[in-house]
Amino acid sequence: MKILLNKSNINNYGVLMRINKPIGTLLLLWPTYWALWVASSGQPSVLVFIVFTLGVILMRSAGCVINDYADRKVDPHVARTELRPIASGKVAPLEALQLFCVLGLLSLLLVLLMNPLTICLSVGGIVLAIIYPYMKRYTHLPQLFLGAAFGWAIPMVYAAQTNSVPAMAWLLFTAAIIWAVVYDTMYAMVDREDDLKIGVKSTAILFADLDKAFIGFFQVLLLIALLMVGDKAELSAFYFTGVFIAGLLMVYHQYLIKDRIPAKCFAAFLHNNWLGFTVFTGLALDYLFK
C-alpha cells in the first residue's frame, strides 16, 4: 500500500480528526470520567486517568476519520459537510484510511498498558467505531450505535480500575447510550432535510413530528438512570444536586429545539457538554467531601 500521509497536509488531517471541534471529545470524556470516579470511589489511578483521557481523544479522532471516509459520497451533497477534507478532495480516501490505522495503533499501544480484561474489551470498541458510520444506511437508529461506541469506554475503564465489569458499569453504559440518543437526535434534526433527500437514516427522521416528545422521553430515562447510579453508589447531596441541575438543563434544551430551528437544535446539541460537566462536578464533589 502506497504511503500517502505527508506533513504538508497536516492541517487538513487536523480538520478531518475534528481537532478544531472538541465537542465530540468532551461528550465522550464526561461519561468516561463518571465511570472512573464511581469505579474508584473518587480516587482514580493516575495511569488509568491518563490512558483513558488520551485514548478517548485518539479514538474520537479515529471515529471522525472513519465516519468521513464512510460518508465520502454523501458529504458533498450536504451543505454542512460539503467542505470536509475528504468531500472537498483535500484528503484522499486512502490517506484517511491510513490515518485511521495510525490513530488505532496509537490507541492500541495505550491500552496495552492496561490489564488483560481491558485489552480484550478494547476489541469491542474498535468494532463499534468501525461499524457505526455505516449504520445510517441500514437503520434509523444510528444514534443507538453511536451511544454504544461512545459509551464503550465505561466497561473498559471499570476493567482497568477494578479488573471487573460489575452491574454498575452497565448501568452507566446504558445512561451513556440514552444520553447519546438525546443529543445526537438534536444534531440529526439539523440535517434532517438533507438526509431525507439523500436517503440517510436517523432517529430525527424516524421520530418525525414526535421528535421533541421522544427526546423528552429519553431525557427522563437519563435522569432515572443517573438517579439509580446515585442510589446504588450511595452518593449524597452534591451528586443529586448535579443531577437536578442537569434536569434543568434538559428543560432548557427542550426550549431550544421547540421550533426545530436548525441553528438552535445545533446549539442544544453543543450545550449537552454542560450537562455532562454538571453531573461530573456533582460526582467529584460528592467523593471529595465524603
C-alpha positions as CSV (number, residue, x, y, z in Angstrom):
1,M,0.0,0.0,0.0
2,K,1.5,3.3,-1.0
3,I,2.1,5.7,1.9
4,L,0.2,8.9,1.2
5,L,0.4,10.7,4.6
6,N,2.5,13.8,4.3
7,K,3.5,16.7,6.6
8,S,2.2,19.3,4.1
9,N,-1.3,18.1,4.7
10,I,-1.2,18.2,8.4
11,N,-3.8,21.0,8.8
12,N,-6.3,19.0,6.8
13,Y,-5.7,15.9,8.9
14,G,-6.4,18.0,11.9
15,V,-9.7,19.2,10.5
16,L,-10.5,15.6,9.5
17,M,-9.9,14.5,13.1
18,R,-12.1,17.4,14.3
19,I,-9.3,18.8,16.5
20,N,-10.8,22.2,15.8
21,K,-14.2,21.0,17.2
22,P,-13.6,19.3,20.6
23,I,-17.3,18.9,21.4
24,G,-17.3,15.2,20.4
25,T,-14.3,14.5,22.6
26,L,-16.0,16.2,25.6
27,L,-19.2,14.3,25.1
28,L,-17.1,11.1,25.1
29,L,-15.0,12.1,28.1
30,W,-17.7,13.0,30.6
31,P,-19.3,9.5,30.8
32,T,-15.8,8.0,30.9
33,Y,-15.0,10.2,33.9
34,W,-18.3,9.4,35.5
35,A,-17.4,5.8,35.4
36,L,-13.8,6.2,36.5
37,W,-14.8,8.3,39.6
38,V,-17.6,5.8,40.6
39,A,-15.3,2.8,39.9
40,S,-12.5,4.2,42.0
41,S,-14.7,5.8,44.7
42,G,-13.3,9.2,43.8
43,Q,-9.7,8.1,43.8
44,P,-8.8,7.1,40.2
45,S,-5.5,5.6,39.2
46,V,-3.3,8.3,37.7
47,L,-2.2,5.9,34.9
48,V,-5.8,4.9,34.1
49,F,-6.9,8.5,34.0
50,I,-4.1,9.5,31.6
51,V,-4.5,6.4,29.4
52,F,-8.3,6.9,29.0
53,T,-8.1,10.6,28.5
54,L,-5.6,10.2,25.7
55,G,-7.4,7.1,24.4
56,V,-10.7,9.0,24.2
57,I,-9.0,11.8,22.3
58,L,-7.4,9.3,19.8
59,M,-10.5,7.2,19.4
60,R,-12.8,10.1,18.8
61,S,-10.4,11.4,16.2
62,A,-10.2,7.9,14.6
63,G,-14.0,7.8,14.7
64,C,-14.3,11.1,12.8
65,V,-11.8,9.9,10.2
66,I,-13.7,6.6,9.5
67,N,-17.0,8.4,9.6
68,D,-15.9,10.9,6.9
69,Y,-14.4,8.0,4.9
70,A,-17.8,6.2,5.1
71,D,-19.6,9.4,4.1
72,R,-17.3,10.4,1.3
73,K,-20.0,10.1,-1.3
74,V,-22.7,11.6,0.9
75,D,-21.0,14.7,2.5
76,P,-20.6,16.6,-0.8
77,H,-24.4,16.7,-1.0
78,V,-25.0,18.2,2.5
79,A,-24.4,21.9,3.0
80,R,-22.9,21.5,6.5
81,T,-20.4,18.8,5.4
82,E,-19.5,19.6,1.8
83,L,-16.3,21.3,2.8
84,R,-14.9,18.5,4.9
85,P,-11.5,17.4,3.8
86,I,-12.4,14.1,2.0
87,A,-15.6,15.6,0.5
88,S,-13.7,18.6,-0.8
89,G,-10.8,16.5,-2.1
90,K,-8.2,17.9,0.3
91,V,-7.6,14.4,1.8
92,A,-7.6,11.3,-0.4
93,P,-9.7,8.3,0.9
94,L,-6.6,6.2,1.1
95,E,-4.9,8.9,3.2
96,A,-7.9,8.8,5.6
97,L,-7.7,5.0,5.9
98,Q,-4.0,5.2,6.7
99,L,-4.6,8.0,9.3
100,F,-7.3,5.8,10.9
101,C,-4.9,3.0,11.2
102,V,-2.2,5.2,12.8
103,L,-4.7,6.5,15.3
104,G,-5.9,3.0,16.0
105,L,-2.4,1.8,16.5
106,L,-1.6,4.6,19.0
107,S,-4.8,3.7,20.9
108,L,-3.7,0.1,21.0
109,L,-0.3,1.0,22.4
110,L,-2.1,2.9,25.2
111,V,-4.5,0.1,26.0
112,L,-1.6,-2.4,26.2
113,L,-0.6,-0.5,29.4
114,M,-3.8,-1.9,31.0
115,N,-4.7,-5.3,32.3
116,P,-5.8,-8.3,30.0
117,L,-9.5,-7.7,30.6
118,T,-9.3,-4.1,29.4
119,I,-7.3,-5.2,26.4
120,C,-9.9,-7.8,25.5
121,L,-12.7,-5.3,25.8
122,S,-10.9,-2.9,23.6
123,V,-11.7,-5.1,20.6
124,G,-15.4,-4.3,21.1
125,G,-14.5,-0.6,21.0
126,I,-12.7,-0.9,17.7
127,V,-15.6,-2.9,16.1
128,L,-18.2,-0.3,17.2
129,A,-16.0,2.6,15.9
130,I,-15.8,0.9,12.5
131,I,-19.4,-0.2,12.1
132,Y,-21.1,2.9,13.5
133,P,-20.6,5.2,10.4
134,Y,-22.4,2.7,8.2
135,M,-25.5,2.2,10.4
136,K,-27.2,5.3,9.0
137,R,-27.5,3.4,5.7
138,Y,-29.3,0.4,7.2
139,T,-31.2,1.6,10.2
140,H,-33.0,4.6,11.6
141,L,-31.1,4.1,14.9
142,P,-27.5,5.1,14.2
143,Q,-27.7,7.2,17.3
144,L,-28.0,4.0,19.3
145,F,-24.8,2.6,17.8
146,L,-23.1,6.0,18.4
147,G,-24.1,5.7,22.1
148,A,-22.6,2.2,22.3
149,A,-19.4,3.4,20.6
150,F,-19.1,6.4,22.8
151,G,-20.1,4.5,25.9
152,W,-17.8,1.5,25.4
153,A,-15.1,3.3,27.4
154,I,-17.2,2.7,30.5
155,P,-16.9,-1.1,30.8
156,M,-13.2,-0.6,29.8
157,V,-12.5,1.9,32.5
158,Y,-14.1,-0.3,35.1
159,A,-12.0,-3.2,33.9
160,A,-8.9,-1.1,34.1
161,Q,-9.7,0.3,37.5
162,T,-11.2,-2.7,39.2
163,N,-10.3,-5.7,36.9
164,S,-14.1,-6.4,36.7
165,V,-17.2,-5.2,34.9
166,P,-20.0,-5.1,37.5
167,A,-23.6,-4.2,37.1
168,M,-22.9,-0.5,37.8
169,A,-20.7,-0.3,34.7
170,W,-23.6,-1.5,32.6
171,L,-26.0,0.9,34.2
172,L,-23.6,3.8,33.4
173,F,-23.2,2.4,29.9
174,T,-26.9,2.4,29.5
175,A,-27.1,6.0,30.7
176,A,-24.4,6.9,28.1
177,I,-26.4,5.3,25.3
178,I,-29.6,7.1,26.3
179,W,-27.7,10.4,26.5
180,A,-26.2,9.9,23.1
181,V,-29.7,9.3,21.6
182,V,-30.8,12.6,23.1
183,Y,-28.0,14.8,21.9
184,D,-27.4,13.1,18.6
185,T,-31.1,13.3,17.7
186,M,-30.8,17.1,18.3
187,Y,-27.8,17.0,16.0
188,A,-29.7,15.0,13.4
189,M,-32.6,17.5,13.4
190,V,-30.1,20.0,11.9
191,D,-29.5,17.8,8.8
192,R,-33.0,16.2,8.5
193,E,-34.0,17.8,5.2
194,D,-30.7,17.0,3.6
195,D,-30.7,13.4,5.0
196,L,-34.2,12.9,3.6
197,K,-33.1,14.0,0.1
198,I,-30.1,11.6,0.0
199,G,-31.6,8.7,1.9
200,V,-29.6,8.8,5.1
201,K,-31.5,7.5,8.1
202,S,-31.6,8.9,11.7
203,T,-33.8,9.0,14.8
204,A,-34.8,12.5,13.8
205,I,-36.4,11.1,10.7
206,L,-37.8,8.1,12.5
207,F,-39.4,10.2,15.2
208,A,-40.7,12.7,12.7
209,D,-43.2,15.1,14.3
210,L,-42.8,13.4,17.6
211,D,-39.1,14.1,17.8
212,K,-39.3,16.6,20.7
213,A,-41.5,14.2,22.7
214,F,-39.2,11.3,22.1
215,I,-36.2,13.4,23.1
216,G,-38.1,14.4,26.3
217,F,-38.9,10.7,27.0
218,F,-35.2,9.8,26.7
219,Q,-34.2,12.7,28.9
220,V,-36.5,11.4,31.6
221,L,-34.9,7.9,31.2
222,L,-31.5,9.5,31.5
223,L,-32.5,11.2,34.7
224,I,-33.8,7.9,36.1
225,A,-30.6,6.1,35.2
226,L,-28.5,8.9,36.8
227,L,-30.6,8.7,40.0
228,M,-30.2,4.9,40.1
229,V,-26.4,5.4,39.8
230,G,-26.5,7.7,42.8
231,D,-28.6,5.3,44.8
232,K,-26.6,2.2,44.1
233,A,-23.3,4.1,44.6
234,E,-24.6,5.6,47.9
235,L,-23.9,9.1,46.8
236,S,-25.3,12.2,48.5
237,A,-26.3,15.8,48.2
238,F,-23.6,17.1,45.9
239,Y,-24.3,14.4,43.3
240,F,-28.0,14.7,43.4
241,T,-27.8,18.5,43.2
242,G,-25.7,18.0,40.0
243,V,-28.4,15.7,38.6
244,F,-31.1,18.2,39.5
245,I,-29.2,20.9,37.6
246,A,-28.8,18.5,34.7
247,G,-32.6,18.2,34.7
248,L,-33.0,21.9,34.4
249,L,-30.5,22.0,31.5
250,M,-32.7,19.4,29.8
251,V,-35.6,21.7,30.1
252,Y,-33.5,24.5,28.5
253,H,-32.6,22.1,25.7
254,Q,-36.3,21.4,25.0
255,Y,-36.8,25.2,24.9
256,L,-34.0,25.5,22.3
257,I,-35.5,22.8,20.0
258,K,-39.1,23.8,20.4
259,D,-39.4,25.4,16.9
260,R,-37.0,22.9,15.2
261,I,-34.8,25.8,14.0
262,P,-31.6,24.1,12.8
263,A,-29.2,26.6,14.5
264,K,-31.0,26.3,17.8
265,C,-31.1,22.5,17.5
266,F,-27.3,22.6,17.0
267,A,-26.9,24.9,20.0
268,A,-28.9,22.4,22.1
269,F,-26.5,19.6,20.9
270,L,-23.5,21.7,21.9
271,H,-24.9,22.7,25.2
272,N,-25.1,19.0,26.3
273,N,-21.4,19.4,27.2
274,W,-22.6,21.4,30.2
275,L,-24.9,18.6,31.2
276,G,-22.0,16.1,31.3
277,F,-19.8,18.6,33.1
278,T,-22.6,19.3,35.7
279,V,-23.1,15.6,36.5
280,F,-19.3,15.0,36.8
281,T,-18.8,18.1,39.0
282,G,-21.5,16.8,41.4
283,L,-20.0,13.4,41.4
284,A,-16.4,14.7,42.0
285,L,-17.5,17.0,44.8
286,D,-19.5,14.2,46.4
287,Y,-16.5,11.9,46.7
288,L,-14.2,14.9,47.6
289,F,-16.2,15.8,50.7
290,K,-17.1,12.3,51.8
